[in-house]
């Protein structure tokens, strides 16, 4: 086998140069200026073609490299609900996050109950102060067994959605213990809102769903808009979105910052 393939472009180039040299010598001997100019032009065009091809190849490689780099920075799973126009982006610095959908009910059923054995006493004191004389007061012990960030979302969202249980679904005159606008298959009422059988079931289901978000990196109300909007906030009023974030943040921040 030859060390250099017959298809090797460098081999072809060397052969062409040798051939041109021989022809140039003949032309110089014969003093044929027209042919000399013609072959000089051919050589110029040949090298121009080589340079153009090389530059194009480098540019293509650069574009491919940049595309791969961007793909790593902005993977397919990244982006956000398309609820904002560019003028409103500055209001939501945390919006660029992994897209998270609600847990389906089968996933929720497979998860273990997210309760610690004992409540966090410092967290419990904070919750008692916030939830005193509200329907959610009976849930303090259960909420205090959650991670602090989960507890913060439980409290913050409940204040916004039901004023800590003052306004909430009822079924046959009974409280459904659904203070978060939670929709699921648990004995639903009109509108699809779950009607829980007890405070224990309510905190269990709601905390598991919230933890699904926090495990994905959600750490602030501005990142929790899927709770308000579902898969997209595109058709929601931007003022309503801003107010939801602000209202949830009030007690979310109180729980996060207290006794830490």
C-alpha positions in Angstrom: 0.0 0.0 0.0 1.4 3.5 -0.9 2.3 5.7 2.1 0.3 8.5 0.4 -3.1 7.9 -1.0 -3.6 8.8 -4.6 -6.5 10.9 -3.3 -4.2 12.9 -1.0 -4.7 16.6 -1.8 -1.1 17.4 -0.8 0.2 14.8 -3.2 -1.9 16.3 -6.0 -0.7 19.8 -5.2 2.9 18.7 -5.3 2.4 17.0 -8.7 0.7 20.1 -10.0 3.5 22.4 -8.8 6.1 20.2 -10.5 4.1 20.2 -13.7 3.8 23.9 -13.6 7.5 24.4 -13.0 8.3 22.3 -16.1 5.9 24.3 -18.2 7.2 27.6 -16.9 10.7 26.6 -17.8 9.6 25.8 -21.4 7.7 29.1 -21.6 10.7 31.1 -20.3 12.9 29.4 -22.9 10.5 30.2 -25.7 9.8 33.7 -24.4 6.1 33.1 -24.8 4.8 35.9 -22.5 1.1 35.3 -23.2 1.3 31.7 -22.1 3.4 32.7 -19.1 0.8 35.2 -18.0 -2.0 32.6 -18.5 -0.3 30.0 -16.3 0.6 32.6 -13.7 -3.1 33.4 -13.5 -4.0 29.8 -13.2 -1.6 29.4 -10.3 -3.1 32.5 -8.6 -6.6 31.2 -9.0 -5.6 27.7 -7.7 -4.2 29.1 -4.4 -7.1 31.5 -4.0 -9.5 28.5 -4.2 -7.4 26.6 -1.6 -7.5 29.5 0.8 -11.2 30.1 0.4 -11.9 26.4 1.1 -9.7 26.4 4.2 -11.3 29.5 5.6 -14.8 28.2 5.0 -13.9 24.9 6.8 -12.6 26.8 9.8 -15.7 29.0 9.9 -18.0 25.9 9.8 -16.0 24.3 12.6 -16.2 27.5 14.7 -20.0 27.7 14.2 -20.4 24.1 15.1 -18.2 24.6 18.2 -20.2 27.6 19.3 -23.5 25.8 18.7 -22.4 23.0 20.9 -21.2 25.4 23.6 -24.6 27.2 23.5 -26.4 23.8 23.7 -24.5 23.1 26.9 -25.4 26.4 28.4 -29.1 26.4 27.3 -30.2 22.7 27.2 -33.5 21.7 25.7 -35.1 21.4 29.1 -34.2 25.0 30.0 -36.8 27.5 29.6 -39.3 29.0 31.3 -43.0 29.7 30.9 -43.5 32.1 28.0 -45.6 34.4 30.0 -43.5 37.6 29.8 -42.7 40.0 27.1 -39.2 41.6 27.0 -40.3 44.7 28.8 -41.3 42.7 31.9 -38.3 40.4 32.1 -36.5 42.7 34.6 -39.2 42.1 37.1 -38.5 38.4 37.4 -34.7 37.8 37.8 -35.3 34.1 38.8 -37.4 33.2 35.8 -34.6 31.4 33.8 -34.9 28.0 35.4 -35.5 24.4 34.5 -39.1 23.9 33.3 -41.0 21.9 35.9 -44.4 20.4 35.4 -46.8 19.3 38.1 -46.4 15.8 39.5 -48.8 13.4 38.2 -50.9 11.6 40.8 -49.2 8.2 40.3 -45.8 9.7 41.1 -47.2 11.3 44.2 -48.6 8.0 45.4 -45.2 6.3 45.0 -43.4 8.8 47.1 -42.9 8.4 50.8 -44.6 10.7 53.2 -42.3 13.7 53.7 -42.6 14.0 57.5 -39.8 14.1 60.0 -40.3 12.2 63.2 -40.2 15.3 65.3 -41.1 18.9 64.4 -38.4 21.6 64.2 -39.1 23.6 67.4 -37.8 26.9 66.1 -39.8 26.5 62.9 -42.8 25.5 65.0 -42.6 28.7 67.1 -42.6 30.8 63.9 -45.5 28.9 62.5 -47.5 29.3 65.7 -47.0 33.0 65.6 -48.1 33.3 61.9 -51.0 30.9 62.0 -52.5 31.7 65.3 -56.4 31.9 65.3 -56.6 30.7 61.7 -57.9 27.3 60.3 -54.3 26.4 59.7 -53.4 26.6 63.3 -54.3 22.9 63.7 -51.6 22.1 61.0 -48.6 23.7 62.8 -47.2 20.5 64.1 -47.4 18.8 60.7 -45.9 21.7 58.8 -43.0 22.0 61.3 -41.9 18.5 60.3 -41.2 19.7 56.8 -38.0 21.2 55.4 -38.0 24.9 56.1 -38.3 25.9 52.4 -41.3 23.5 52.0 -42.9 24.9 55.1 -42.3 28.4 53.8 -44.1 27.6 50.5 -46.9 25.9 52.4 -47.5 29.0 54.5 -46.9 31.6 51.7 -49.1 30.0 49.2 -51.9 29.3 51.7 -52.1 32.9 52.6 -52.4 34.0 49.0 -54.9 31.3 48.0 -57.1 31.1 51.0 -56.0 33.5 53.7 -54.8 30.5 55.8 -58.0 28.5 55.2 -60.6 31.2 55.6 -61.7 30.8 52.0 -61.4 27.2 50.8 -63.4 24.4 49.2 -66.2 22.7 51.1 -68.1 19.4 50.4 -71.4 18.5 51.9 -70.8 21.2 54.5 -67.3 19.8 55.5 -64.0 21.5 55.3 -61.8 20.0 52.6 -58.6 21.3 54.3 -57.4 22.5 50.8 -55.9 25.9 51.5 -53.5 26.0 48.5 -55.7 25.7 45.4 -54.4 22.2 45.0 -56.0 20.2 42.2 -55.9 16.4 42.2 -57.9 13.2 42.2 -58.5 13.2 46.0 -62.3 13.4 46.1 -62.4 16.5 43.9 -65.1 19.2 44.2 -66.3 21.5 41.4 -63.3 23.1 39.6 -61.1 20.0 40.2 -59.9 21.1 43.7 -59.1 18.2 46.0 -61.1 17.6 49.1 -58.8 16.0 51.6 -60.1 13.8 54.4 -57.9 15.3 57.1 -55.2 17.9 57.8 -52.7 15.1 57.8 -53.6 14.0 54.2 -53.6 17.7 53.1 -50.1 18.5 54.4 -48.8 15.1 53.1 -50.0 15.7 49.5 -49.2 19.4 49.3 -45.8 19.0 50.8 -44.8 16.2 48.4 -45.9 18.3 45.5 -44.0 21.3 46.7 -40.9 19.2 47.5 -41.0 18.1 43.9 -40.3 21.7 42.9 -37.7 22.4 45.6 -35.8 19.3 44.7 -35.5 20.7 41.1 -34.0 23.9 42.5 -37.0 26.1 43.0 -36.2 28.4 45.9 -38.4 31.5 45.7 -42.0 32.5 44.8 -40.9 33.9 41.5 -39.7 30.5 40.5 -43.0 28.8 41.7 -45.3 30.4 39.1 -46.3 26.9 37.8 -48.3 26.6 41.0 -50.4 29.6 39.9 -50.4 29.1 36.1 -49.8 25.5 35.4 -47.6 24.7 32.4 -47.7 28.3 31.1 -48.5 31.8 32.3 -48.8 33.1 28.7 -52.5 34.0 29.0 -52.3 35.4 32.5 -52.3 39.1 33.3 -48.7 40.3 34.2 -50.0 42.4 37.0 -51.7 39.4 38.6 -48.4 37.4 38.3 -46.5 40.2 40.0 -49.1 40.4 42.8 -49.0 36.6 43.3 -45.3 36.7 43.7 -45.4 39.6 46.1 -48.2 38.2 48.2 -46.7 34.7 48.5 -43.3 36.3 49.3 -44.6 38.0 52.5 -45.0 34.9 54.7 -42.5 32.8 52.6 -39.8 35.2 53.7 -40.9 35.3 57.3 -40.6 31.5 57.6 -37.3 31.4 55.7 -35.6 34.1 57.7 -37.1 33.5 61.2 -34.7 31.9 63.8 -32.0 31.2 61.2 
